Amino acid sequence: MIHPQAIVDPSARLADDVEVGPWTLIGPDVEIGAGTKIASHVVIKGPTRIGEGNQIFQFATVGEDCQDKKYAGEPTRLEIGDHNVIREGCTIHRGTVQDNSLTRIGSHNLLMAYAHVAHDCMVGDHIILANNTALAGHVHVGDHAILGGFTAVHQFCRIGAHVMCGAGTVVLKDIPAYVMATGNTAKPHGINLEGLRRRGFDADALSALRRAYKVIYRQGLTVEQALQELRDMARLQPSVQLLIDSLETSTRGIIR
């Protein structure tokens, strides 16, 4: 399953059915799980762990040294879960010792062509990064988030679960869970209702999240004041708790 014109370091550990295309380079300290398919002209450097059933398309660079000027060759890591699709020209860098020495991408994600995931990013599951989306260092992206093409996210920002960003969005502050955002710089535009319906949220949950959004963005409250009201709402509607969690873990402040 490994093309004779591929270069695979003898110490790399590939499952028996991994497919590797021609002119692909896989370096030492790389582990790749069963069913993963790697096209031609891909570069994978370690320490990197890639799970099962992934597809990596041509000219992607996975596990490269990061672009942080503080990086001095330390043995930092990249971990990628299962059943991800990493399209042409994507770049994914390992972490830095200034954080947890780790960049992590979960499972069932789609990274479209030329997306960039920088050092120390933590990307969840079922996420879409559309073409040319760029995550700076230390960015966290929650499950089921969708970032439209050419979205740019500043370092240390947190994108909550189920967030939807329009194309060309520039994110300089945190986006709470469930929120739709767009613009340069990003502004909130309500709850991602259609996305939540597609994921099985019922009418009661959607109604509660609409009310929660108004508490945060329509009543002139501080975040702490809004949290007091949201905690009462979460006792009746558990879906609000995810929104609370995203507010409580915000470090850069939320978009307004």
C-alpha positions, -999 to 999 in steps of 0.1 A, spaced: 0 0 0 31 23 1 41 36 -33 77 28 -42 84 64 -48 72 74 -13 99 80 14 89 65 48 113 66 77 120 30 90 110 41 125 76 54 114 47 31 125 20 26 99 -9 2 101 -8 -25 75 -35 -11 53 -23 26 53 -21 39 17 8 63 9 11 80 -25 42 88 -45 66 115 -35 52 117 0 76 120 29 69 105 63 95 112 89 105 95 122 83 93 152 51 93 132 23 68 139 -6 64 115 -37 43 122 -56 17 101 -75 28 70 -58 61 66 -51 72 30 -23 97 22 -21 111 -13 10 122 -32 33 150 -22 23 150 15 49 158 42 43 144 77 68 151 104 69 139 140 63 135 168 28 130 153 0 106 159 -27 102 133 -57 79 140 -78 57 118 -97 63 86 -83 97 78 -78 111 43 -49 135 37 -48 151 2 -18 162 -19 5 190 -8 -7 190 28 20 195 55 12 178 88 33 180 120 57 207 108 78 228 132 57 258 142 62 294 131 65 308 167 98 326 169 102 313 204 103 277 191 138 263 195 134 227 182 118 212 213 102 178 208 66 190 207 36 169 194 7 167 171 -23 144 177 -51 139 151 -81 117 158 -101 95 134 -121 100 102 -108 135 94 -105 148 58 -75 171 53 -76 187 19 -50 201 -5 -24 224 9 -35 223 45 -8 231 71 -9 218 106 19 226 131 30 210 163 28 227 197 52 247 218 66 242 253 51 276 262 17 259 262 12 221 265 37 211 238 7 198 219 -16 206 189 -47 184 188 -73 178 162 -103 156 171 -123 134 149 -148 137 120 -135 171 109 -132 186 74 -103 209 68 -108 223 34 -81 234 10 -53 256 24 -67 258 59 -40 265 86 -39 251 121 -11 268 141 8 256 171 -10 246 203 -45 248 188 -72 225 202 -98 216 176 -127 195 186 -150 171 166 -173 175 137 -158 209 127 -155 224 93 -127 249 85 -136 262 50 -110 271 24 -82 294 36 -94 295 72 -64 304 94 -62 296 132 -34 314 150 -15 298 179 -34 286 210 -68 288 195 -96 265 208 -125 255 186 -155 237 200 -174 207 186 -196 213 155 -182 248 148 -182 259 111 -158 286 101 -164 301 66 -138 306 40 -110 331 47 -119 333 84 -89 345 104 -88 338 142 -64 357 165 -41 338 188 -56 326 221 -92 331 210 -119 305 218 -146 295 193 -175 279 212 -193 247 201 -219 250 173 -206 285 163 -211 295 127 -188 322 112 -195 338 78 -169 340 51 -141 365 57 -148 368 94 -119 383 115 -121 370 151 -102 390 177 -123 380 208 -140 348 219 -173 337 203 -197 321 228 -212 287 220 -242 286 195 -236 321 182 -235 331 145 -208 358 138 -195 376 108 -176 408 98 -143 425 103 -142 425 132 -166 397 141 -200 408 154 -228 385 168 -258 378 147 -281 356 168 -282 319 175 -272 293 149 -308 280 148 -306 261 115 -274 243 125 -289 233 158 -321 220 142 -300 198 119 -283 184 149 -315 175 167 -321 203 191 -358 204 200 -381 235 201 -377 239 239 -339 240 236 -340 265 207 -364 288 226 -342 287 257 -311 295 237 -328 324 220 -337 338 254 -302 333 266 -288 352 236 -310 381 245 -298 381 281 -262 384 269 -266 408 240 -299 427 244 -302 437 280 -271 457 285 -257 434 312 -221 426 319 -210 390 314 -211 383 351 -246 397 354 -257 377 324 -242 345 339 -263 349 370 -295 348 349 -282 320 326 -274 297 356 -311 299 366 -321 291 330 -298 261 328 -316 244 357 -346 241 334 -328 237 300 -295 218 301 -285 231 266 -278 265 282 -250 251 303 -227 248 272 -232 285 267 -224 292 303 -192 271 300 -180 291 270 -185 324 289 -168 312 320 -137 300 301 -133 331 280 -100 348 284 -101 375 258 -136 387 263 -165 379 240 -175 396 207 -200 424 210 
